[in-house]
Amino acid sequence: MFNGKSNQAMVNTMELLLSALRAAAEVTRLRILGLLGHGELTVSELVSILDQSQPRVSRHLRLMVEAGLLARFREGTWVFYRLADHGLQRQLINDLLPHIESDSGDLARDLERLKLLRAERATLAAEYFQENAEQWNEVRSLYVPELEVEKALIELAGEQRNGNLLDVGTGTGRILEVFSESISAGVGVDLSRDMLSVARNELDAKSIENCEVRLGDMYNLPVERGSKDLVIFHQVLHFADDPLMAIKEAEKSLRAGGALLIADFAPHQHEFLRDEHAHRRLGFSDEEVTSWAHGSALSYAENLTFKGDKLDVKVWRLEKGRES
Ligand SMILES: C[S@@+](CC[C@H](N)C(=O)[O-])C[C@H]1O[C@@H](n2cnc3c(N)ncnc32)[C@H](O)[C@@H]1O
């Protein structure tokens, strides 16, 4: 019944499956899969959560990368790992994750440690924004051609620029201000009370009455589902532990036919942004943004690039289908 070609395909599938199963079949490696189910992590984060030596953890990671269960990428001095996002290996991971998640022993402890680690990092970032809230409007323009990027955001917003806007990680509310004349209403959400208090003052001082700001987390947005025409992440996702999860959450707040704009850095090597400005990621590639679109039921529409002195900024437009 099988011709030579399909026999070959079956052998390859069996090999892939066997190698993925072998790579997953070990307790630390299952724990790693469970942890990465909550977003990408660096080797040193995994080492500290698993409380095992770096060579040991690296060996487990290498095996899983070879079997196609994990993807590895280097960014500056940090090496990140994330779960495979497609193929047979991804299907296998999807089948395994609910079982791994139900473990109340090792993985439950690992997830507690992950929560602590992220809380520590969030505290550092919050301190940074607390210190910089007052001067943020100067800091934000230090390394990027701001006005050009703002113009591009308006252009790429298309017809959605006239609707309801959600600005995620609004900071001092600059994006609300930029869109306030065209939108019907705008909401800015931010985790930093200090940034929000500057934003409220700015909106008041400029008599912008169709916009408000709210305290909230990009992973759990305090807005009604399906209520927004336009969602913007302007220079926010490079702080995120799990950008895809933030995009998925934002997608829920969009109406069918809505658009999501991301303005962030193109891939770069400026490690000082981690050390001095609390960045986690050193920019994003088109491929990564495309993979977020695939992972969140959005489609990738277009992008623009702006050359800066040190850094390039990109604006990407993703769209939610009119039928959804
Ligand atoms: C670099 S500022 C950009 C602010 C604004 N979008 C702008 O372009 O001026 C990043 C903002 O993201 C906020 N932020 C970071 N993590 C967040 C989270 N998990 N949820 C909501 N806001 C967050 C920070 O508090 C900060 O105000």
The ligand as a MOL file (V3000), in Angstrom:
LIG
                    3D

  0  0  0     0  0            999 V3000
M  V30 BEGIN CTAB
M  V30 COUNTS 27 29 0 0 0
M  V30 BEGIN ATOM
M  V30 1 C 9.6550 51.8190 28.0100 0
M  V30 2 S 8.1840 52.2160 28.7960 0 CHG=1
M  V30 3 C 7.2230 52.7100 27.4160 0
M  V30 4 C 6.0830 53.5720 27.8050 0
M  V30 5 C 5.2460 54.0960 26.6440 0
M  V30 6 N 4.6420 53.0260 25.8770 0
M  V30 7 C 6.0860 55.0100 25.8020 0
M  V30 8 O 6.3800 54.6140 24.6910 0
M  V30 9 O 6.4820 56.0480 26.2650 0 CHG=-1
M  V30 10 C 7.5680 50.6320 29.1900 0
M  V30 11 C 6.3460 50.6620 30.0900 0
M  V30 12 O 5.8600 49.3280 30.2030 0
M  V30 13 C 5.3840 49.1590 31.5170 0
M  V30 14 N 5.3110 47.7370 31.8330 0
M  V30 15 C 6.3490 46.8800 32.0080 0
M  V30 16 N 5.8630 45.6600 32.2990 0
M  V30 17 C 4.5100 45.7650 32.2770 0
M  V30 18 C 3.4460 44.8280 32.4930 0
M  V30 19 N 3.6840 43.5450 32.8000 0
M  V30 20 N 2.1800 45.2710 32.3890 0
M  V30 21 C 1.9180 46.5690 32.1040 0
M  V30 22 N 2.8790 47.4900 31.8910 0
M  V30 23 C 4.1510 47.0920 31.9830 0
M  V30 24 C 6.3880 49.9110 32.3740 0
M  V30 25 O 5.8640 50.2270 33.6450 0
M  V30 26 C 6.6450 51.1450 31.5080 0
M  V30 27 O 5.8000 52.2060 31.8460 0
M  V30 END ATOM
M  V30 BEGIN BOND
M  V30 1 1 1 2
M  V30 2 1 2 3
M  V30 3 1 2 10
M  V30 4 1 3 4
M  V30 5 1 4 5
M  V30 6 1 5 6
M  V30 7 1 5 7
M  V30 8 2 7 8
M  V30 9 1 7 9
M  V30 10 1 10 11
M  V30 11 1 11 12
M  V30 12 1 11 26
M  V30 13 1 12 13
M  V30 14 1 13 14
M  V30 15 1 13 24
M  V30 16 1 14 15
M  V30 17 1 14 23
M  V30 18 2 15 16
M  V30 19 1 16 17
M  V30 20 1 17 18
M  V30 21 2 17 23
M  V30 22 1 18 19
M  V30 23 2 18 20
M  V30 24 1 20 21
M  V30 25 2 21 22
M  V30 26 1 22 23
M  V30 27 1 24 25
M  V30 28 1 24 26
M  V30 29 1 26 27
M  V30 END BOND
M  V30 END CTAB
M  END
